[in-house]
Structure formats: C-alpha cells, structure tokens
C-alpha cells in the first residue's frame, strides 16, 4: 500500500510539474500539486490532528500508543525527504550496550552493530545512554535510529556518516561535540570493512545518499557542520531539530564546481535555530531548497546563504535579527558579484522580519519548484507554536509524546 501510494505521488508531481513548465502561470499548477498531495497524504496517513499546525507532530504525537506503533513515524515525513522509509517493516533492534564500540568488528547490542546490517532495522534503545564512538558511525541503508522514550547522546568523538546509502531516518537523539575521525579501518556492512580517510567532524554527514529524514534531534558544538549534505545527495528533509552553539551550521552542496549537486532537493522545516549560531542555516549550492516555518532567534553573520545559483524559497519563517549587527540582512550571496547573483532565484514569501531583519531577494522566479516539495507553508505567526518542542523530545511510554 505504501509503495503504491508513493508511486502515485511521484507520478502526480512529475506530470503536473511537466505541465507547469509550459503553463503561463506555473504557480497555479504548483498550487494544484500541493492541494492534491496534501489531501491524498492526509487520507493515507489517517491524519491525527493535535492542533499544533506542525504536520509531522500532528501525525503521531497525539497517539498515546506510539511506543507500540513506532514504525508509524515513517508515514509522517514531509517535504523532499517524505519517502524516506528508514527501517519500516523491518524488525526492532534494541541497543543495550553504549560503551563497547569496535569500528572493525562491531559487538552485538551496540549501535554500530545495528546500523551496519544489510536488512531493514528499526533501532531503539533499552535505556538512557551516552555513546562515545571511536570512529565514524557508517550507516547502511534502510535504518531508523529512534531515540523516543529515552535520553540518548552521541558525542565527544566521531559521529554519524550516511555514505552511499538510502532510506535513513534519524529521530530523537542528541548529537554534540563531534570530532574528526578516520584514518582507520571501519566496517560499513557485515561483509565489508575498509580504509576511511579523516572525516570533517560533522554531527551528521550525508554523502551521495538519498531519501534521508532527520527529525527532532538536538545538535550543537561540532568540529565542522552540524548537518552537511554533499556529493549528489538529494531527497532530504531536516525537520523539528534544535540547533545551538555552532559556527557553520549546515552545508548543502559540496563546492561551486561540483555540478552534480544540481539535483539536490532539501526541505528545511520547523527547526529552531537557537543561541550561539553564527552562519549557514543553511549555505546552499546548485540545487532546490525549501526553507519553511523555521524559527531563527539567533545568528551572528547571516542566516541563509549560498553560491552557484541555488534556488531558495524562504516561506513562513520568523527571523529575529541580532542586536549585535548593524547590517541585519538574513541572506548572503557568496562567491559572485551582484551582476551574477541578481539572477539567482531567492524568494521570500510570508516571512516575519523582526528587529530590522530583511531578506534580499534575487531572480525572477523559481519558487514554484520549491513549493512542489509537497509541503505547504503555514503562517509565520504560528511558527513559535510549531517549533516550541523542536529538538529531542521527552517522551514517556503510555502517554502522548
């Protein structure tokens, strides 16, 4: 049923966007895409409205039996990464051992042993735990890391790498103080280990991977990026995360010269960009990026930036400019003069600008393709309510999360 529905949605988007390319008013066609998808999606999910306006949370958080129906979470994704299955329909794997990390020969019961398996797995945790990895955690495809109901931290060492993988869900964990790893052998499947060069020290590094959803995680203070997606990665949604105390928050696109990232599509929704952040929320290259209903309460240099002509639609966000800056511009066009970046399609729709914040628009369109991510922006006036519980949740079994 799920595969059939996903195929229907894909065909619907493809056909209507094809019509849009020759239509005199592309926005009308894309609005039709959004309406049909949203209606079909709610029917398919058995939409449970808890009244927050956050479609991810309203889909599952009002279910007091979430702990016995964990895999329903996979039906609640939105945006470009909405088809990320994770370990849906796979068995439940319970992590019991937080401290015995062996990068070459993972020990059963550890997180590393779980994520390298070839089969789909829905990975949960027996109790609260702090996991300090000895090297990067290389994830195999069709995995969900589900931290609901316990307090799980990954930090103070190398963190998570999604490398040539597909269908990954990471939900409800704390990721912080991540450090470079590598220059070592690391196992990435039960049948293969190999040499990995030094990593950058990201919280979550996504490399040439597709159908990725990172939701309700708390991220801070890593060596490089909190979440970076590069080298041909696409179909990604980053939602409901709480990010704090970091310089270069989020890089989407490897380099100006890496044109394969023109296929990148990322939805960034319902996140809270909080205290101690400096820049890159996100920094985009080449692809299509829908930045929708996020709360920006802190930034020191800029909030949204990019280079190499990305398409960016900023929709229904709340931007509170810092008192420390004379220039309160939200945006930064990088590595190009105005004669070039004025043609990049960067649009602001319904954003709430506070304390002098302003968004410098460029280009003449491009928002249509971003809106076709199947996520319709809510009014910026309710962003506070939609993002109030961003980050890892304090869920208790037997009650609403």
Secondary structure by P-SEA (a helix, b strand, c coil): caaaaaaaaaaaaaaaaaaaaccccaaaaaaaaaaaaaaaaaaaaccccccccccccccccccccccccccccccccccccccccccccbbbbbbcccccccccccccccaaaaaacccccbbbbccbbbbbbccccccccccccccccbbbbbcccbbbbbccccbbbbccccccbbbbbccbbbbccccbbbbbcccccccbbbccccbbbbcbbbbcccccccbbbccccccccccbbbbccccccccccccccccccccbbbbbcccccccccccccbbbccbbbbbcccccccccccccccccbbbbbbcbbbbbbbcccccccccccccccccccccccccccbbbbcccccccccccccccccccccccccccccccccccccccccccccccc
